[in-house]
């Protein structure tokens, strides 16, 4: 479905650009009347529409007749219709939001959206001593719970093990009451990163 959405965005953009250019050309060539200068008959002549009609006349006659060309044209037309329907489905069907299940009980289920959960975890992690920057991603697991993936940049004097322990301690308000696991990656910050 993600691939269809990306294809839909690309096709929509290309069609809008083509439509805009065609509209601009038609508007400019509608300035004058008659058959000369900036007129619509002159635009058709520049686009060589009569020559295109003459060249494609044989193909159109072959498509209308029975035979191999007609079968391939029918197949191509059916595939184009099918692709169009798939693009419409991709455009109209809402995307399912993945929620992280924090708690399930008799009274109901407590879910959290991934981005706000990751932002809350980041707010807990970034003030840790020795951490210059943190990026957190929250992922839902199929059987409930989720995973917080933390990528932290540390200052040079700080040790990886100390940073991991500090991050785990700071995330306990989120991980302890709920079924959340953490994965922490620590790397030394580049020169010029902010220092605590």
C-alpha positions as CSV (number, residue, x, y, z in Angstrom):
1,X,0.0,0.0,0.0
2,X,3.0,2.3,0.7
3,X,4.3,1.7,-2.8
4,X,0.9,2.5,-4.3
5,X,0.7,5.8,-2.3
6,X,4.1,6.8,-3.5
7,X,3.2,5.9,-7.1
8,X,0.0,7.9,-6.7
9,X,1.8,11.0,-5.5
10,X,4.3,10.8,-8.4
11,X,1.6,10.3,-11.0
12,X,-0.5,13.1,-9.5
13,X,2.5,15.5,-9.6
14,X,3.4,14.6,-13.2
15,X,-0.2,15.0,-14.4
16,X,-0.6,18.3,-12.6
17,X,2.6,19.7,-14.2
18,X,1.4,18.5,-17.7
19,X,-2.0,20.0,-17.1
20,X,-0.5,23.3,-16.0
21,X,1.8,23.5,-19.0
22,X,-1.0,22.6,-21.4
23,X,-3.3,25.2,-19.8
24,X,-0.6,27.9,-19.9
25,X,0.0,27.1,-23.6
26,X,-3.7,27.2,-24.4
27,X,-4.1,30.5,-22.5
28,X,-1.1,32.1,-24.3
29,X,-2.3,30.9,-27.8
30,X,-5.9,32.2,-27.1
31,X,-4.7,35.8,-27.0
32,X,-5.3,36.3,-30.7
33,X,-8.1,35.2,-32.9
34,X,-7.9,33.9,-36.5
35,X,-5.4,31.4,-37.8
36,X,-2.1,33.3,-37.4
37,X,0.1,34.4,-34.6
38,X,-0.9,33.3,-31.1
39,X,-4.1,31.5,-32.1
40,X,-5.4,28.0,-31.2
41,X,-5.2,26.7,-34.9
42,X,-1.6,27.8,-34.9
43,X,-1.0,25.9,-31.6
44,X,-2.5,22.7,-33.2
45,X,-0.2,23.3,-36.2
46,X,2.9,23.7,-33.9
47,X,1.9,20.5,-32.0
48,X,1.6,18.8,-35.4
49,X,-1.8,17.3,-34.5
50,X,-2.8,16.8,-38.2
51,X,0.4,14.8,-38.8
52,X,-0.1,12.8,-35.7
53,X,-3.7,11.9,-36.8
54,X,-2.3,10.8,-40.2
55,X,0.4,8.6,-38.6
56,X,-1.9,7.0,-36.0
57,X,-4.7,6.4,-38.4
58,X,-3.4,3.0,-39.4
59,X,-3.0,2.0,-35.8
60,X,-6.5,3.1,-34.9
61,X,-7.9,1.1,-37.8
62,X,-5.9,-2.0,-36.6
63,X,-7.2,-1.6,-33.1
64,X,-10.8,-1.3,-34.3
65,X,-10.5,-4.5,-36.4
66,X,-10.3,-8.0,-35.0
67,X,-6.8,-9.6,-34.7
68,X,-3.7,-9.6,-32.7
69,X,-3.3,-5.9,-32.3
70,X,-6.8,-5.6,-31.0
71,X,-6.2,-8.3,-28.4
72,X,-3.0,-6.6,-27.1
73,X,-4.8,-3.2,-27.1
74,X,-7.6,-4.7,-25.1
75,X,-5.2,-6.3,-22.6
76,X,-3.3,-3.0,-22.3
77,X,-6.5,-1.1,-21.7
78,X,-7.7,-3.6,-19.1
79,X,-4.3,-3.3,-17.3
80,X,-4.5,0.5,-17.4
81,X,-8.0,0.4,-15.9
82,X,-6.9,-2.0,-13.2
83,X,-3.9,0.3,-12.4
84,X,-6.2,3.3,-12.2
85,X,-8.5,1.4,-9.8
86,X,-5.6,0.5,-7.6
87,X,-4.5,4.1,-7.5
88,X,-8.0,5.2,-6.6
89,X,-8.1,2.6,-3.8
90,X,-4.7,3.8,-2.5
91,X,-5.9,7.4,-2.5
92,X,-9.3,6.8,-0.9
93,X,-8.6,4.1,1.7
94,X,-7.3,5.6,4.9
95,X,-4.0,4.4,6.3
96,X,-4.2,2.2,9.4
97,X,-2.5,3.8,12.3
98,X,-0.2,1.5,14.2
99,X,-0.7,2.0,17.9
100,X,1.5,0.7,20.8
101,X,-0.5,-1.3,23.2
102,X,0.6,-0.2,26.7
103,X,-1.9,-2.1,28.8
104,X,-4.8,-4.4,28.4
105,X,-7.3,-5.2,31.1
106,X,-11.0,-6.1,31.7
107,X,-11.9,-2.4,31.5
108,X,-10.3,-1.9,28.1
109,X,-7.0,-1.3,26.3
110,X,-4.6,1.6,26.8
111,X,-2.9,2.5,23.5
112,X,-0.5,5.2,22.5
113,X,0.5,6.6,19.1
114,X,4.0,5.9,18.2
115,X,5.2,9.5,17.6
116,X,4.0,11.1,20.8
117,X,5.3,8.0,22.8
118,X,8.7,8.5,21.1
119,X,8.7,12.2,21.9
120,X,7.9,11.5,25.5
121,X,10.8,9.1,25.7
122,X,13.1,11.6,24.0
123,X,12.1,14.2,26.6
124,X,13.1,11.8,29.3
125,X,16.4,10.8,27.7
126,X,17.9,14.0,26.4
127,X,18.5,15.6,29.9
128,X,20.7,12.6,30.9
129,X,24.2,13.6,31.9
130,X,26.6,13.1,29.0
131,X,24.0,12.8,26.3
132,X,24.3,15.5,23.6
133,X,21.4,14.3,21.4
134,X,18.9,11.5,21.3
135,X,16.6,10.1,18.7
136,X,13.9,7.7,19.8
137,X,11.6,5.5,17.7
138,X,8.7,3.6,19.1
139,X,7.5,0.4,17.4
140,X,4.5,-1.7,18.2
141,X,4.8,-5.4,18.7
142,X,2.2,-7.8,17.4
143,X,1.3,-9.4,20.8
144,X,1.1,-6.1,22.7
145,X,3.6,-3.8,24.1
146,X,6.3,-2.2,22.1
147,X,10.0,-1.3,21.7
148,X,11.7,2.0,22.2
149,X,14.8,2.3,20.1
150,X,17.1,5.0,21.4
151,X,20.1,6.3,19.5
152,X,22.1,8.6,21.7
153,X,25.2,10.7,21.0
154,X,27.5,11.1,24.0
155,X,30.2,13.5,25.0
156,X,33.8,12.3,24.8
157,X,34.5,11.8,28.5
158,X,31.3,9.8,29.0
159,X,31.3,6.0,28.8
160,X,28.8,3.9,26.8
161,X,27.9,1.7,29.7
162,X,27.2,4.7,32.0
163,X,25.1,6.4,29.3
164,X,23.1,3.2,28.7
165,X,22.4,2.8,32.4
166,X,21.4,6.4,32.7
167,X,19.0,6.2,29.8
168,X,17.5,2.9,31.1
169,X,16.9,4.6,34.5
170,X,15.4,7.7,32.9
171,X,13.0,5.6,30.8
172,X,11.7,3.6,33.8
173,X,8.5,5.7,34.2
174,X,7.6,4.5,30.7
175,X,9.0,1.0,30.5
176,X,8.3,-0.3,34.0
177,X,4.5,0.1,34.2
178,X,4.0,-0.8,30.6
179,X,5.2,-3.7,28.3
180,X,7.9,-1.6,26.7
181,X,11.4,-2.9,25.9
182,X,14.3,-0.6,25.1
183,X,17.2,-0.9,22.7
184,X,19.9,1.7,23.3
185,X,22.7,2.5,20.9
186,X,25.3,5.0,22.0
187,X,27.9,6.7,19.8
188,X,30.4,9.5,20.4
189,X,29.2,12.9,19.2
190,X,31.0,14.6,16.4
191,X,33.0,17.8,17.0
192,X,30.8,20.8,17.4
193,X,27.9,19.0,19.1
194,X,26.4,20.7,22.1
195,X,28.0,19.8,25.5
196,X,26.3,19.5,28.8
